[in-house]
Amino acid sequence: MLNNCHFSQLIHQQAAQYGSKTALSYRDYDQNKWIPISWTEFSEKVSAVSRALLALGTSVQENLGIFSQNKPESLMVDFGAYGVRAVTIPFYATSSAAQVQYMVNDAEVRLLFVGEQLQYDTARRVLPVCPTLERMIIFDRKVVKHENDHLSLYFDEFLALADSRYQEEVDKRSAVQKFDELANILYTSGTTGDSKGVMITHEMYHAGLAANDAVLPLSEKDVFLNFLPFTHIFERAWTYLGLAEGAEMAVNLVPQDVLQSMREVHPTCMSAVPRFWEKVYHGVLEKIEKGSFIERRLIKEALEVGKRYSRYKAAGKHVPLSLSLSYRFYEGTVIKLLRKTLGLERANFFPTAGAAVPPVVEEFVHATGINMVVGYGLTESTATVSCDILGMPYTVGSVGRLIEGLELRIGDNEEILLRGKTITPGYYKKESITRHAIDKDGWFHTGDAGYMKNGELFLKERIKDLFKTSNGKYIAPQMIETKLVVDRLFEQAVIIADKRKFVSALIVPNYQLLEEYVHLRGMSFKSREEMCAHPAVYALIETRINTLQQDLANYERIKRFIILPQPFSIENGELTNTLKVKRAVVYQHYAEKIQKLYDDAEKEAVKEIDPNSIHLI
């Protein structure tokens, strides 16, 4: 049952109800096992954080930075801060020194909590240019502090400051908590320009939790696997919902270990982006291909039956008896084994958002009996705007139905406009940008194009991402990119089309599969660059692209492409911390290659002109 009290009291009230039940767990890498933290222990740590913050002079609505990967301590600091009416600002664990400097100075952060050595070292580098930063509190005891660092405390040293005499002040502040006060400032990773601090109030969370609870089957029996960064509103909001329901949070520290964590924790719920499920889909396909003839046939037949079954369920139609019996057989055998292999035999539902979900991937997930809840949301809307609702028909390709408490209308250029209690009051210290985003009638302009059909929301494209070719045709790059990355041969793809005569692409292949392909054909190369430049490799990728884009209009189809020998990365500034492509940066990095591609195409077009077709007047 949802406990929708103020966050200053949530953990303590849950502890009173659930006591020794596990609230959080995390993998201890030294012992190689998961360590449980009870609700009682969680509550005690949160209380200690509140008192320690007062010992360090934390004022009402003071901004506190948390620069860490997912750790139980991050949640302890969050709720400890809420207990003294402070504001927490999570930083992505991979944030650069420049990003940390910007956020610390913009929010005037005095106390910064850091996770491991990387975060500590990064923060130390910017300390001289962050005049408000006074102290760092280090979560990981293994962090080696710099010489002459007298400002930093380890987390246990910080908790030791939690003298009982501060409890009276904690109780005073908690007693006058307000829902309209700030809980967080979440800096957007941004594909262009400086980050903007989205202001999130307690009331926004309060309204969001109530709306999601009304449509999703959560309880204290559920186990959440926290995989996405707590910094991201999607993971943060779902984590808070799980805690408010009394569910257990299994905190995954290292993102690369998520598949192992799934097999160890056996989660019932996990927030994920479509790319995660694409990886699972490709992994299953690869497993099928490597199996025996009988295994391949069984799995393919089971998935086909699962797809047909889920289509009836999606449409809210009665499933024919023969299909129902077939599904029951496979669901109890092949499909059950597949889910068990993934660690998802207890799956309840899995919310998915952040980008378009390829229909073939969505159908695959449903075919395996996993309830993928596709949704749409933004940081500015406290995550969920719409989602699939249990027991109601859904359409593959939609992003579900509008949650309660929100108004939606379609504005100019098919832009989605939102209004309601979960919508941000604006951007921190950026009044002009706020006025541009939220009009005088209170409508927030999302920048996303979409439409409603039969009560469901369908997304088209980011309005600013729509390209216009030199021939006047509009191109939706993300739509084309989504089609490509369904193929496991493609890891990443970036479309080029704006103000160009035709569509082209930058392709990052799955290098392992590509190397297997060339090896089977007896070819060898000194480098990836040499392999990617080979005509046989180009022909292979061209064939796969042409197959995938058959249903596109001619002007939308990729005519030429460049195969890249290295992937786009956060380190190179080409991806945001949420792994979204920074198009402007990518285009700049590959400007010469792109220009050469179009110049070569122009030269070839000139050569192909028949001189006899030219008539001089």
N, C-alpha and C positions, 0 to 999 in steps of 0.2 A: 504494500500500500504506500502511496506517495506521501512523504512528509515534506510539505512545501512551506516550512517555516523559514525565517530569515537565516541566511548562511552563517551568521554569527552563532547560532544555536544548533544548526543541523547535526553536526557530528556528535555533540554532547547528548542531544535527544535520542539519536540513533544508538548511541552507546548504552543509554538507560534501557532501551528496548532489547538490543541484541547482545550486549555484554561480551561474552567470550567468543561469539561467532566471528569468523574471519572477515575483516573489512577490506584489507589490502594484503597482497602478497607480491613478492619480488624474487628474482633469481639471484642467489648468492653465488657468484662465479667462482669463489675460492672453494666453497663446499659443493658446488655444482648441484644445488637443490633449491627449491622454492621455500622461502621463509614467510610464514603467515604473521600478520599483525591484526590483533583483535580490535573490535570496535572500542573496547575499554582502553587499550593501549593507544589507539589512534586519538581518542578524545584527550587522554593525558598529554600526549605530545602536542596537540593543537593548543591546549591550555598553556603549556610551557612556552610555546612560541609566542602566544599573546603577551605573557608576562615579560619574556625576554625582550620583546619589541618595545615595551614600555620602559624597561631598564635602559634601553638605548635611545630613549627620548622620542619615540615615534608619535607623531601628532595625528589628529583626526584628518582623514582624507590625504595623508601623506602617500606619495608614490614610492613603492618598493619594487625593485627589479629582481626577476628570477631568470637567470641565464644558465639553463641546464637542460639536459636530456630528461626523458621521463624517469622520475624517481619518486618514491613515497614521500620524501622530504618536500618535494615541490607542492604536493597537496597539503601537507602539514603547514607549510608557510602560507599558502592561500587562505585556509580556513582560520589559522591563527591571526592573520592580518584582518580578516573580516571581523574577528572578535573585538578588535580595537578600532574598527571603522577606518582602517587603512585601505589603500588601493594597491593591487598587485599588477605588475606589468611583466608578462612572460616574454623572454627573448628566445628565438630559435637557437638550439645548441650549436648550429653551424654558422651563426651570424659572424660576419667579418668584423674586424676592429673598427672600420669606418661606420658600419651599421650600429654597433654597440655604442660608439661615441655619440652618434646622432640621437639615439633613443635615450641614453642617459642624460644628455644635455637638454633635449627637448622636454623631457618629463621631470627634469631637475631631481634625479634619483640620488638619494643620500646613502641608502643601504642597498647593496647588491648581493644577492645569493647566487653562488656559482656552483656548478656540478662537479666536473672533473678537471684534469690538468689543462686540457685545451681551452675551456672556458676561463679558467683562472688566468692562464698566460695571456689570452686575448684581452681580458679586462685590465690586467696590469699594464699592457702596452698603452692603453688609452687613459690611464689614471691621470697623467700630467695634464691632459687637455679636457678633463672633466672636473671643473671646479667644485661642483656640489657633492661629488662622490667621496664619502668619508670612510666607509668600511665595506669590506667584503666578508661574507660568511660562506665557508666552503663545506659542501655536503660530503665529499669523499675524503676520508682520512688519509688516503694514499697520495693526495696531492702534495707535491713538494713546493713549499713556499719559497719565494725569492729571498735572497739575503736582504737584511734590513727592512723586511716587511713587518711592521709593527701595527698595521691597520687591520689585518685579516684575522678572523677567528674560524676555527673548525666548528662544525654544527654542534658537536657535543659541548664545546666551550661556550657557544652562544646559549644553549639550553641551560647551562649552569648559572646563567644570569637571572633565571626565572624565579626570583625570590617571591615567597608567598605574600609579602607586603604589597605587591603590585596587583593582587587579585581583586581588591576593592575597586581599583580604577577600571579594571577589565569589566567588572560587573556593572559599574556606572555607565560605561560607554555602551555596553551591550544592551542595557535597559532602554536606551534612547536611539537605537538603531533606526535608520530610515530607509525605506525601499527605494526612494528616489536618489540616494547617494550612489556614487561610482563604486563598482566592485573591481572592474578591470579597465585598463587601456590596452587594446590589442593593436599593435602596429602591423599593418598589412605588409606582406612581403613585396607586393607590387611588381608588375611586369614592366612598368615604366615609372620613372621619376622617384622622388623621395617617398619614404613610407609615410602613411597617415595613421595617426593614433585614433582608432575607433573607440568611442566611449561606450562602455557597457555598464548599465545600472543593475542593482539588485532586482528592481521591478521587472526589467527585461528578462532576466533569468527566471524569476518567479512565474511570469506569464508563459514563457516558453516551456518550462517543466510541466505546467498544468495542461497545456495544449498537446504536448507529446504523450503525456500519460494517458490522455483520453483515447488515443488511437493505437497504442502499442502495448503488447502483453508482457510487461516487465514485473518482476517480483523479487523478493529476497532470496529466491532459489537460483537466480541467474548469476552467471560468472562472466564478467566483462574482461576481455583482453585489451589492455590499453596499448595500442600499436602506433597510431598516429601521434605526433607531438602534442603535448598539453597546450602548447602555444597556439595551436590551431583551434578556432572556435568550434569546429565540428567535434573534435575529440574532447575538448573541454566541456562543452554543453552535454554531450552524451555521458561523460564521466560524472558530472554533477547529477544528471538524471538517475544514473545507476546508484549513486550514493544515497540519493533521496528515496529510492525504492528499497534500500537495504541490501542491494546486491554486492557481491564481492568484486573488487577491482584487482586483476592480475596485471601488474605494471611491467611492461616489456621495456627493458633498458636499451638494448641494441636492436635497431630496426631490422638489420640483416638476419636476426635470430627469430623472426616472427613465426616461420614455419615450424621450427623446433618448439617454440613456445606453445603453438597451437596443439601439437602432439602431446605436450606435457601437461598443459592446463585444461584442455578439452573445454574451451569456452562455449557458452550458449549465445553470446553476443560479441560483436567486434565491429567498430567503425572502420571503414576502409574506403579507399579511392578506387575508381574503376581499374586503374593500372594493376592493382594487386590481384583482382580477379582475372584480368587478362593473363597475368603470369601463371595463375593456377590453371586456367584453361589451357594454355600452351603446354604446361607441365603434364597435364592429364593426356593431351594429344600425343605428346612424346612417349609417355608410358604405354599408351595403346599401340603405337607403332613398333615398339620394342618387344611387345608381348607375342605369345604364340598365336597361331591362326585361330584357335578356339577362344583364347582370351580376347583377342581383338574383336571377334564376332560377338561375343557375349556383352562386352562393354558397350560396343556401338549400338547393339540392339536395345540394351537397357537404357542408354541415353536417349535413343529415339522414342522409346515408349514413354520415358520421363518427360520429353518435350511435348508429345501429343497430350499427355495427361495434364501437364501444367497449363497448356493452352486452353483446355476446357475450364480449368479452375480460374484462370485469368479472366475469362469471359463471363464467369459466374454461371456456367452452363452445367447441366447434369452430365456426368461422365458415363459413357456406355459401359455396360456390365463387363463385356469382354476386355475392354481397355483397362477397366478398374482392376480386374483380376490379374491381368498381365503386369500392371504396375505394382500391385501388392506383392507379386512374386519377386520381381526385380528389386523393389525397394527393400525387401527383407533379405536379399542376398547380395547381388552385385553392387547396387547403389549404396547399401549399408556399409559394405566393405570399403568402397571408395571414400565415403565420408570418414570412416574410421581411420583410414590411411592418412587423411588430412588432420585428424584430431577433432572433427566436427560432428561426431556421432550424437552429440547432445544439442545440436544447433536449434536455437529458438528463432532469432531473426538477426540479420546482418545489415545495418544501415549503410548505404553506399551513396556518395555524393562527391562533388568537386570537379566533375567533368562529365561529358557524355559517355554513357555506357554502351558499347557496341551491342546491338541486338543479339548477335550470335552468342556473346558472352553472357548476357542476361538470361537468355533461354537455357544455356548450358547450366548455369547455377541453379535455376529453378528445376531443371531436369534431375539434378542430383538430390532434390528434396530439401535444399537450403532456401529458406525464405529470405531472399534478397529484397530489402526495402529500399527502393531507389528514391532519392529525394533531391531537393534543390534548396540551397540556402546561401547566405553570405555572412561575413563577419558582422555587417551592419544590421542584420536581421536576427542576431543571436542564433545563428545556424538555421534551423528548419523554417522554410517557407511553405514547402509542400512535400508530401511523401506518399508512398503507397500505404493504404489503410487496410488493416487486416479485416477480412470478410467482405471487402468490396472489390468489384471488378477492377482490373488494372490493364493498361495497354503497354506492351513492350515498346520502349522508345519514349514514353512519357516520364515526367518526374513527379507524378502523383497528384494528390488533391490538396488543396489549400487547408492548412491547419486552422483551428479556431482562433479567433482574436485578431486575424489579419484581414485587411481589405486589399484587393488587387484590381488594378485596371490596366488596360493596354493603351499606352500613349502614342505619341508621334513615333514614326519609324518602328512601330510594333514594340516599343520599349515597355518592359514590365515595370510598373509603378506600385509601390507598397506603402501601406499605412497601418499602424497598430502599435500595441504596447511592447512588442519585441523589437521595434525599430529604434536604432540609435538616435540620441538627441543631436549627434554631430561628431565632428573630428576635433580632437584636443588641440586647442590654440590655433585653430584654422577656421576662422569665422567665414571668410570668403568662400572657401571650398565647401563648407557646410551649406551656405546659402545656395551654392550652385547645385548641390546634391539633393537638398530638401526644399521643395518649393513652398510658396506662401500658404498653400492649403495643407501642408504637412505630408505631401507625397514624396517618398524617397525614390529617386531615379536610379535604378539598378545598373543601367548600361547594358542589360541583357535583352535581346529580342525574343519574343515568344508569343504563344497564342493559347487560348483555352478551347477545349473540345470535349463535350460530354462530361464536363466537370473536372477534367484533368488538364494539367499544365504541360505544354510542350515547349522546349527551348529551341531556338533557332541558332543564334550566334551572338557573341559579344558585338554590339553595334560598332564599336571602334575597331573591331577586328575584321569587319567586312572589307574585302578588297574589291577594287574596281579596275578591271583590265583596261588597257588602252583602247580596246574595242567597245568599251561601255558596259561590259557584262560584270555583274556582281558575283564574287566568289566567297564562299564561306570556308576558310582554311581549316578550322577545327573539324568540320564535318568530314573533309577529305582525309585529314590526318588520322581520324578515328577509324576510318575504313582500312587504312594501311596497317596500323599497329595491331589489328586483329590477327594478322599473319605473323606467326612466331619468327619468321625470318627478319622482321623489322622490329628493332628496339625503339627507335625514335624517328620522327619525320617532321619536317618543317616545310610548309608550303610557301612558295614565292609566286606572287601574281599581281600585286598592287602596281598599277600603271605600267604593266608589262603586256606584251602582245599575246602571251600564252602562259599557262600554268607550268611551273617547274617545282622541283622539290630538292631538299637536302635530306639524304637518307643515311641513317645510322643502322647498319645491319646487326643481326645477332652474329657476332664474330665466330662463336663456337660452331654454329650450324654452317656458316660459310666455310670455315676451315675444314669441316667434315666433308662438305660438298666437293671442294677442290682436291682433297686427299683421295676420295673415292675415284676421282678422274685422273689420278696420277700426276697432278700438278703440285709444284712446290714453289714457294715464294720467300724471298729474303725478308720481307716486311709486310705489314698490313697495307701500307700505301701501294705497294706493288700488286698485292692481291686485289684490292679495291679498283685498281685501274685496268684490270685484265678484261678483255672483251667478253670472255665466257661468263664472268661474274656479272658484268653489266647486262648481258643477255638474260641471265637467270632472273635478276631483279626486275628487268623490264617486263618479262613474261608474267611475274607475280603481280606487278602493279597493274598491268592491263587486265588481268583476271579480276582483280579487286575493284576496278573502277568501271566495269561494264555498264552499270546502271546510272552512271553519271552522264550529264549532257556533254556534248563534244567540247564546249568551251570550258568545262570544269575539269577535264581530264589532264593529267600530267603528261606533258609532251617530252620533257627532258628532265634529267635529274643528275645529282652529284652524289657519289657514294663516299662517305666520310670515314677515314681510318681511325677516328677517335670519337667517343660519345660527347654530347653536350653535358656540361657539369655545373654544379654550384660554384666550385672553386674558380672556374673560368668566368663566372658572372653570367652564364648563359641560361641558368635555371634559377627560379626562386627557391626559397626554402621548402615550399610545398611542391617542388618539381615541375612548376609551370614554366614554359619556355618564355624567355625574354626575347621577343622577336627582334627588337631593335638591336640588341647586343649581338645576336646570332647573325643578323644581316650585315652588321658592321665587320664582324670577325671574318666572314666569308665573302666580303664585298667583291674582291678581285675575281674569285672563282665564279661567283654569280654573274658578274658582268661578262666574263669570258664565255660563259655558257650561252648568253643571249647574243653576244657578238658573233660567235661561231655559227649559231642558228641563222643569223642574218646573212652571213657570208654564203652559207649553203643554199639559202633561199634565192640569192642572186644568181648562183651558179645554175640553179634548176630552171631559170627563166629561158624559154625557147626564143632565140633571137628572131625567128620567123614570125613570132606572134606580136612583135613590136612593129607598129605602123607609124611612120613619121608623117605628119601633116605638112 
